[in-house]
Amino acid sequence: MTDDTHTDTLRTPIVAVLGHVDHGKTSLLDEIRGSAVSEGEAGAITQHIGATDIPLSTISTMAGELVNPDDFDLPGLLFIDTPGHHSFSTLRARGGALADIAVLVVDVNDGFQPQTEEAIDILRRTGTPFVVAANKVDTTPGWNPQEGEPIQRSLEAQSERAESMLNEKLYEIIGQLSDAGFSADLYWRVQDFQKNIGVVPVSALTAEGIPDLLAVLMGLSQRFMKEEMAIDVFGPGEGTVLEVKDERGFGATIDTVVYDGVVRNGDTIVVGGQNDPIVTEVRALLQPRPLEEIRTEKKFEKVAEVGAAAGVKIAAPDLDDAMAGAPVRVVRDHPVEAVIEEVKAELAEIEVDTAEDGVVIKADTLGSLEAMANALREAEVPILRAEVGDIAPRDIAVAETANQDEHKAILGFNVDLLANAERELESADVKLFTNDVIYQLIEDYETYVEERQRAQQETVLDKVVRPARFRLLPDHTFRQNDPAVVGVEVISGTLQNNRNVGYFEGNEFERVGGLSGIQKQGDDVDEARAGERVSIAIDGPTVGRDIEEGDTLWTELPEKHAKILEQELKEEITADEREALAGYLETRRKRDPFWGK
C-alpha cells in the first residue's frame, strides 16, 4: 500500500456540553440522543464523561429543513458529556482543548450561576468557540409548547405576553455574556459567528429549539473548523483518556476519545501514567451500540478498529496507573522511544509547580488538577503535592509533613476518600476539603485559614498586655499604701488587673508597682475601658511620696508585646487602645528609636 492512499478525510467535530449542575445539560443531551440516560443517575447529574456520536443523517432528520445534508461534508457531531467542566477544561488534544466546540447550557430563569462563570472562564482561556443554549423556555408562564419545532416557528405560536417575558430573560443572559466580555445575540441575528456568540433558546423537555442548536453547531463546525477536522484516516491513532475504569473480565480499561488517525486491535500504545508513560498492547476495542453512551451501556461490542473522532473503551494490560486527561498514542511505525517522549512532553505542559511547603491537591483528571493549580496560584496558596486520583493514606501522610499547620490540608476535586484513608484521617492532624466546584473548594479552604488565624489572634490577644493610660483623680485616695487604693479615670486603652504600672520620667519609664485589684461601683472586675472611673489597688507605692493625685500613669508594656500589638494585632484592638499604644511607643522611641520593632 503506497502513501497515496493516506487521503485526508474530515472527522466528526467534538462537542462538549458545559453548564451549571441543574441547568439541564444531561436532559438536553438525552433529548438529542432520544434516550433518558440520566434517569438511572442520582439527581440527573452526569457522573462520568461519555461520548455520543450523532451522524449527519440523524441530525438532518431532527433538524428538518434547518439542516440539508447536501450542504455538509462533516460526518456529524460527537458529543462528550463532561461531569464537571474542569474535566473538559484541559482534556487536551496536542496542547489544545479536546473539544472543538462547546455548548454552554444556561437556565433562562436562573441566568449565570457560579459554575456558568467558571465554564465561561475556561472557554475564554482555551479559546474554544461556543454557543449558548438558553434552556427551559417551556417554563415561561403561558407557554404553548410546540414539540420538536425550530424555535422561531415555536415563537410564532406564543402569546405576545409569553414572548416578551421570554425575550426579557434572553436579553438578561445576553447582558451577562456582555459583562463577561462576549458580544452575543439571538443566533438568527448574528452575522459573524467568529465575533459574536449565538444564543439559542431551547427546551430539553419539549425539544423546541433543538433543531436550531444542531443546525448552529453543524454550521459553525463546517464554516470555521473544516481545516482542523482534516485527519489522516490511516495514520496512528491519537486520543485523550476520559476515564480509567475497572471492567469485569478486562481489568483496568480506559474510556478514550480518539481525535486523529485510527486505533486497531493489537496496536502497541503509549498512555500517560501516574509515574511514567505506560507502553502496552490493545487487547480489545469496545464500543457501545450506536446512539448509546459509553458510561451507561454495559453491553459493549468488540470492534477491530476505531477511527477519529470516536469514543472507545480500550482494554489492555497494565492500565491501572493510567490518568484521566492523559494522551493516548498508537506507536505503529514510529520508534517507541519517540512516542514515549511525545507523551512525556505533553504531560510536562500540565505539570503543576510545587513548593517545599503547601497543601496537597487531588483531582479526577489532569485537566481539573491544572485548573485547581491555576486557581490556587491566583489565591496565593502554595502546593506541596498535586496528583490525579482518589485520596489515599499516603496523601494524608504527605499532608502531615507540611511545616505550617494551615497547610496540613488536602483539597480534593471530584474525588473519593478511600476507606483506608478515612481511618487514617480520623487520627491525623490533617483537614480535608472536597467539592465539585473548584472556586468553592478554594473558598472553603480560605475561610478555614482565616478562621484559624482569627482564633490564633484572639488567643494571642487574650495573653497580650493591653496598653492603657489613666489619671489618679483628686480627692480619691482611699488608702495611702500596702496597697495604695485610689480612684482613677481611664483616658485611653484597657486597664487590666495584675499588670505593672508606672510613669515616664522624661523618656525613661519608671515602674511604681503592680495592680492587685480593680473595683467598679463596689464590684471586683478584671479590666476597665477608656472613659470609665474605677478604684484600683496598687502594691508598692505610697500616695503623696511615690505617686500624687492628678498624676498620669501607664500600664507597662513588655517590648515583645508592644511589637505584636503594633505589627500583628493593630486591626484587632480598639481605636483608643491604638491611641494609648501610639503614645507609649512614641515616648519609648524618643530614647531608643528601635524599641518594640
Residue pairs with C-beta under 8 A, 6 or more apart in sequence:
5 234
6 232
6 233
6 234
6 235
7 233
8 230
8 231
8 232
8 233
9 230
9 231
9 233
10 73
10 74
10 75
10 226
10 229
10 230
10 231
11 75
11 229
11 230
11 231
11 259
11 260
11 307
11 308
11 309
12 53
12 74
12 75
12 76
12 77
12 78
12 229
12 308
12 309
12 310
13 74
13 77
13 78
13 100
13 101
13 217
13 221
13 225
13 229
13 309
14 78
14 80
14 98
14 99
14 100
14 101
14 257
14 259
14 309
15 77
15 78
15 79
15 80
15 99
15 100
15 101
15 102
15 103
15 217
16 79
16 80
16 82
16 85
16 88
16 97
16 98
16 99
16 101
16 102
16 103
16 128
17 25
17 28
17 29
17 79
17 80
17 81
17 82
17 102
17 103
17 105
18 25
18 82
18 85
18 88
18 102
18 103
18 104
18 105
18 119
18 122
18 123
18 130
19 25
19 85
19 103
19 104
19 105
19 106
19 115
19 116
19 119
19 133
20 105
20 106
20 107
20 110
20 113
20 114
20 115
20 116
20 119
21 45
21 115
22 43
22 44
22 45
22 107
23 105
23 106
23 107
23 110
23 113
23 116
23 135
23 136
24 105
24 107
24 135
24 136
24 204
25 46
25 81
25 105
26 37
26 38
26 41
26 44
26 45
26 46
26 81
27 38
27 44
27 204
27 205
28 103
28 105
28 133
28 135
28 202
28 204
28 210
29 37
29 52
29 79
29 81
30 36
30 37
30 38
30 204
31 204
31 205
31 207
31 210
32 52
32 54
32 62
32 79
32 210
32 213
32 214
33 52
33 54
33 291
33 293
34 291
35 291
35 292
35 293
37 293
37 296
38 44
38 45
38 46
40 296
41 47
45 83
46 81
46 82
46 83
46 295
47 83
47 295
48 83
48 242
48 243
48 255
48 295
49 80
49 81
49 82
49 83
49 87
49 91
49 242
49 243
49 255
49 295
50 80
50 81
50 242
50 255
50 293
50 294
50 295
50 296
50 311
51 78
51 79
51 80
51 81
51 242
51 255
51 257
51 293
51 294
51 310
51 311
52 78
52 79
52 81
52 291
52 292
52 293
52 311
53 76
53 77
53 78
53 79
53 290
53 291
53 309
53 310
53 311
54 76
54 77
54 78
54 79
54 214
54 291
55 75
55 76
55 290
56 67
56 69
56 72
56 74
56 75
56 76
56 218
57 69
57 76
58 76
58 291
59 67
59 76
59 77
59 214
59 218
60 67
60 68
60 69
62 148
62 210
62 211
62 214
63 150
63 210
63 211
63 212
63 214
63 215
63 218
64 150
64 211
66 150
66 211
66 212
66 214
66 215
67 211
67 214
67 215
67 218
71 222
72 218
72 222
73 222
73 226
74 218
74 221
74 222
74 226
74 229
77 214
77 217
77 218
77 221
78 257
78 309
78 310
78 311
80 88
80 91
80 98
80 99
80 242
80 257
80 311
81 293
81 295
82 88
82 91
83 414
83 436
84 364
84 368
84 413
84 414
84 436
84 437
85 115
85 118
85 119
85 122
86 118
86 122
86 363
86 365
86 367
86 368
86 371
86 372
86 413
86 414
86 438
87 242
87 324
87 325
87 364
87 365
87 367
87 368
87 414
88 97
88 98
88 99
88 102
88 122
88 367
89 97
89 122
89 125
89 126
89 367
89 368
89 370
89 371
90 97
90 126
90 325
90 350
90 365
90 366
90 367
90 368
90 370
90 371
91 97
91 98
91 99
91 240
91 242
91 257
91 325
91 365
91 367
92 98
92 240
92 325
92 327
92 346
92 349
92 350
92 366
92 367
93 238
93 240
93 259
93 260
94 238
94 327
94 346
95 346
95 349
96 126
97 126
97 127
97 128
98 240
98 257
98 259
99 128
100 128
100 129
100 221
100 225
100 228
100 229
101 128
101 129
101 130
101 131
101 217
101 220
101 221
101 225
102 123
102 128
102 129
102 130
102 131
103 130
103 131
103 132
103 133
103 213
103 217
104 116
104 119
104 120
104 123
104 130
104 131
104 132
104 133
105 132
105 133
105 135
106 112
106 116
106 132
106 133
106 134
106 135
106 173
107 113
107 135
107 136
108 134
108 135
108 136
108 137
108 139
108 140
108 166
108 169
108 170
108 173
108 201
109 136
109 139
109 169
111 169
111 172
111 173
111 176
112 120
112 173
112 176
112 180
114 437
114 439
114 440
115 437
117 180
118 437
118 438
118 439
120 177
120 180
120 182
122 128
122 371
123 130
124 180
124 181
129 193
129 194
129 220
129 224
129 225
130 197
131 187
131 197
131 198
131 199
131 200
131 213
131 216
131 217
131 220
132 173
132 177
132 184
132 197
132 198
132 199
132 200
133 200
133 202
133 209
133 213
134 169
134 170
134 173
134 199
134 200
134 201
134 202
135 202
135 203
135 204
136 203
136 204
136 205
137 143
137 151
137 154
137 166
137 201
137 202
137 203
137 208
137 209
138 145
138 203
138 205
138 206
138 208
140 158
140 162
140 165
140 166
140 169
141 162
141 165
142 158
142 159
142 161
142 162
142 165
143 158
143 162
143 166
144 157
144 158
144 159
144 162
145 154
145 203
145 206
145 208
146 153
146 154
146 157
146 206
146 208
147 206
147 207
147 208
148 206
148 207
148 208
148 210
148 211
149 157
149 208
149 211
150 208
150 209
150 211
150 212
151 200
151 201
151 202
151 208
151 209
151 212
152 188
152 212
154 208
154 209
155 163
155 166
158 166
166 201
170 186
170 199
170 201
173 184
173 199
174 184
174 185
174 186
174 199
177 183
177 184
177 197
177 199
178 184
182 197
183 195
183 196
183 197
184 196
184 197
184 198
184 199
185 196
185 197
185 198
185 199
186 198
186 199
186 200
186 201
187 198
187 199
187 200
187 212
187 216
190 196
190 197
190 198
193 219
193 220
193 223
193 224
194 224
198 216
200 209
200 212
200 213
200 216
201 208
201 209
202 208
202 209
202 210
202 212
202 213
203 209
221 229
231 259
231 260
231 261
231 308
232 260
232 261
233 261
233 262
233 307
234 261
234 262
235 260
235 261
235 262
236 261
236 262
236 267
236 329
236 330
236 331
236 332
236 333
236 334
237 258
237 260
237 261
237 262
237 263
237 264
237 267
237 269
237 306
237 307
237 308
237 328
237 329
237 330
238 258
238 259
238 260
238 261
238 308
238 327
238 328
238 329
238 330
239 256
239 257
239 258
239 259
239 260
239 263
239 308
239 312
239 327
239 328
240 256
240 257
240 259
240 325
240 326
240 327
240 328
241 254
241 255
241 256
241 271
241 272
241 322
241 323
241 324
241 325
241 326
241 327
241 328
242 254
242 255
242 256
242 257
242 294
242 311
242 324
243 254
243 255
243 295
243 324
244 252
244 253
244 254
244 255
244 319
244 320
244 322
244 323
244 324
245 252
245 253
245 254
245 255
245 313
246 252
246 253
247 253
247 286
247 313
247 315
250 283
250 284
250 286
250 315
251 315
251 317
251 319
251 320
252 319
252 320
252 322
253 286
253 313
253 314
253 315
253 316
253 319
254 271
254 313
254 314
254 316
254 319
254 322
254 328
255 294
255 295
255 311
255 312
255 313
256 263
256 311
256 312
256 313
256 314
256 328
257 309
257 310
257 311
258 306
258 307
258 308
258 309
258 310
258 311
258 312
258 328
259 308
259 309
260 308
261 307
261 308
261 330
262 305
262 306
262 307
262 308
262 330
263 269
263 282
263 285
263 305
263 306
263 312
263 314
263 328
263 330
264 282
264 285
264 304
264 305
264 330
265 282
265 283
265 284
265 285
265 302
265 303
265 304
265 305
266 281
266 282
267 281
267 282
267 330
267 331
267 332
268 279
268 280
268 281
268 282
268 330
268 331
268 332
268 336
269 279
269 280
269 281
269 282
269 314
269 316
269 328
269 329
269 330
269 331
270 277
270 278
270 279
270 327
270 328
270 329
270 331
270 336
270 339
270 340
270 342
270 343
271 277
271 278
271 280
271 316
271 319
271 322
271 326
271 327
271 328
271 329
271 343
272 278
272 322
272 323
272 325
272 326
272 327
272 328
272 343
272 346
272 347
272 366
273 321
273 322
273 323
273 326
274 321
274 323
274 387
274 388
274 389
275 321
277 340
277 343
277 344
277 347
278 318
278 319
278 321
278 322
279 331
279 336
279 340
280 316
280 317
280 318
280 319
281 316
281 317
282 314
282 315
282 316
283 315
283 316
283 317
284 302
284 314
284 315
285 302
285 303
285 304
285 305
285 306
285 312
285 313
285 314
285 315
286 300
286 301
286 302
286 303
286 312
286 313
286 314
286 315
287 300
287 301
287 303
287 306
287 310
287 311
287 312
287 313
288 294
288 297
288 299
288 300
288 301
289 297
289 299
289 301
294 311
294 313
300 313
303 312
306 312
314 328
323 365
323 366
323 388
323 389
324 364
324 365
324 366
324 367
324 388
325 350
325 365
325 366
325 367
325 368
325 369
325 388
326 343
326 347
326 366
327 342
327 343
327 346
327 347
329 339
329 342
329 343
331 339
347 366
350 366
350 367
350 369
350 370
352 361
352 369
352 370
352 373
352 383
352 386
353 373
353 377
353 383
354 383
354 384
354 385
354 386
355 382
355 383
355 384
356 384
356 403
357 382
357 384
357 402
357 403
357 404
357 407
358 381
358 382
358 383
358 384
358 402
358 407
359 376
359 381
359 382
359 383
359 384
359 399
359 402
359 407
359 409
359 410
359 411
359 445
360 383
360 384
360 385
360 386
360 395
360 398
360 399
360 409
360 410
360 411
361 369
361 372
361 373
361 376
361 383
361 385
361 386
361 387
361 410
361 411
361 412
361 413
362 369
362 386
362 387
362 388
362 389
362 390
362 391
362 395
362 410
362 411
362 412
362 413
362 415
363 369
363 371
363 372
363 386
363 388
363 412
363 413
363 414
363 415
364 388
364 413
364 414
364 415
365 388
365 414
366 388
368 413
368 414
368 438
369 386
369 387
369 388
369 413
371 438
372 386
372 411
372 413
372 438
372 441
372 442
373 383
373 386
375 438
375 439
375 442
376 382
376 383
376 411
376 442
379 442
379 446
381 442
381 445
381 446
382 407
384 398
384 399
384 401
384 402
384 407
385 395
385 398
387 395
389 415
390 415
390 416
390 417
390 418
390 421
391 410
391 412
391 415
391 416
391 417
391 418
391 421
391 432
392 418
392 420
392 421
393 418
393 420
393 421
393 424
395 410
395 421
396 410
396 421
396 424
396 425
396 428
396 430
397 424
399 407
399 408
399 409
399 410
399 428
399 430
400 408
400 428
400 429
400 430
402 408
402 409
405 429
405 452
406 448
406 449
406 452
406 453
408 429
408 430
408 431
409 430
409 431
409 432
409 433
409 445
409 448
410 430
410 431
410 432
410 433
411 433
411 434
411 441
411 442
411 445
412 432
412 433
412 434
412 441
413 434
413 435
413 436
413 438
413 441
414 436
415 434
417 425
417 432
417 434
425 432
431 448
433 441
433 444
433 445
433 448
434 441
435 441
435 444
457 568
457 569
457 572
458 572
460 564
460 568
460 569
461 569
461 572
461 573
464 561
464 564
464 565
464 569
465 496
465 499
465 555
465 556
465 557
465 558
465 561
466 493
466 494
466 496
466 527
466 555
466 565
466 573
466 577
467 492
467 493
467 494
467 554
467 555
467 557
467 562
467 565
467 577
467 580
467 581
467 584
468 490
468 492
468 493
468 494
468 495
468 496
468 554
468 555
468 577
468 580
469 490
469 491
469 492
469 493
469 552
469 553
469 554
469 555
469 580
469 583
469 584
470 488
470 489
470 490
470 491
470 495
470 552
470 553
470 554
471 488
471 489
471 491
471 550
471 551
471 552
471 553
472 486
472 487
472 488
472 543
472 547
472 548
472 549
472 550
472 551
472 553
473 486
473 487
473 488
473 489
473 533
473 549
474 549
474 550
475 549
476 486
476 487
476 488
476 535
476 549
477 484
477 485
477 486
477 487
477 543
477 544
477 549
478 485
478 486
478 487
478 535
479 485
479 537
480 542
480 543
480 544
481 541
481 542
481 543
482 539
483 513
483 516
483 517
483 537
483 538
483 539
483 540
484 513
484 537
484 538
484 540
484 541
484 542
484 543
484 547
485 535
485 536
485 537
485 538
486 535
486 536
486 538
486 543
486 547
486 549
487 533
487 534
487 535
488 495
488 533
488 534
488 535
488 536
488 553
489 531
489 532
489 533
490 528
490 529
490 530
490 531
490 532
490 533
490 534
491 530
491 552
491 580
492 530
492 576
492 577
492 579
492 580
492 583
493 530
493 555
493 576
493 577
493 579
493 580
493 581
494 527
494 528
494 529
494 530
494 574
494 577
495 515
495 518
495 527
495 528
495 529
495 534
495 536
495 555
496 515
496 526
496 527
496 555
497 515
497 516
497 517
497 518
497 525
497 526
497 527
498 514
498 515
498 516
499 514
499 515
499 555
499 556
500 511
500 513
500 514
500 515
500 555
500 556
501 511
501 512
501 513
501 514
501 515
501 538
501 553
501 554
501 555
501 556
502 509
502 510
502 511
502 512
502 513
502 553
502 554
502 556
503 509
503 510
503 512
503 547
503 551
503 552
503 553
503 554
504 510
504 554
504 587
507 587
507 588
507 590
507 591
508 591
509 554
509 556
509 587
509 588
511 556
512 538
512 540
512 541
512 546
512 547
512 553
513 538
513 539
513 540
513 541
513 546
514 538
514 539
514 540
515 536
515 537
515 538
515 539
516 537
516 538
516 539
517 524
517 536
517 537
518 524
518 525
518 526
518 527
518 528
518 534
518 535
518 536
518 537
519 525
519 534
519 535
519 536
520 528
520 532
520 534
525 534
528 534
529 576
530 574
530 576
538 547
540 546
541 547
543 549
547 553
554 580
554 584
557 565
557 581
557 584
557 596
559 595
559 596
562 581
562 584
562 585
562 588
562 595
562 596
563 596
563 597
565 573
565 581
566 581
566 585
566 596
570 578
573 581
585 595
585 596
588 595
588 596
589 595
589 596
